[in-house]
Amino acid sequence: MPLDRNEVEKIAHLARLTLSEEQIPFYASNLSKILGLVAQINEADTSNIEPMAHPLEHLTQRMREDTVTESDERELFQSIAPETEAGLYLVPKVIEG
């Protein structure tokens, strides 16, 4: 299904691209090839294929021990902060509402 000039111009507009007159046939050809490949993939029989959440879903990930590895240093970090209140860092307002 080859794309015509108007369709390429519409796609370019939606993608916020500016195409020259010389580029339109090139993009029409390449986009038509991509759409042809998608159509070919859509023809594949997938009726007996079980959907997967991940291509490596049968592998298991090694887990580390659930132990604390760092100490709580909030007081140290907040002691050098310009402004804090109730355990939070105070920063200047940057967005006017």
PECOR-V962766 format. One record per backbone hydrogen bond with DSSP energy under -0.5 kcal/mol. CO is the residue of the C=O (numbers start at 1). NH is the residue of the N-H. E is the energy in kcal/mol with one decimal. If there is no record, write none. Layout:
# PECOR-V962766
CO;NH;E
CO;NH;E
This chain:
# PECOR-V962766
4;8;-2.0
5;9;-2.4
6;10;-2.2
7;11;-2.5
8;12;-2.6
9;13;-2.2
10;14;-2.5
11;15;-2.1
12;17;-3.3
13;16;-1.3
17;19;-0.6
20;23;-0.6
20;24;-1.1
21;25;-0.6
22;26;-0.6
23;27;-2.5
24;28;-2.5
25;29;-2.3
26;30;-2.3
27;31;-2.8
28;3;-0.6
28;32;-1.9
29;33;-2.0
30;34;-2.1
31;35;-2.5
32;36;-2.1
33;37;-2.1
34;38;-2.2
35;39;-2.2
36;40;-2.1
37;41;-2.3
38;42;-2.3
39;43;-0.9
40;43;-0.5
41;44;-1.5
44;46;-0.7
46;49;-1.4
48;50;-0.5
54;57;-1.6
56;59;-1.8
65;67;-1.7
71;73;-0.7
73;77;-2.4
74;78;-2.9
75;79;-1.5
76;80;-0.7
77;80;-0.6
78;81;-0.7
83;90;-2.4
85;88;-1.7
88;85;-2.3
94;96;-0.5
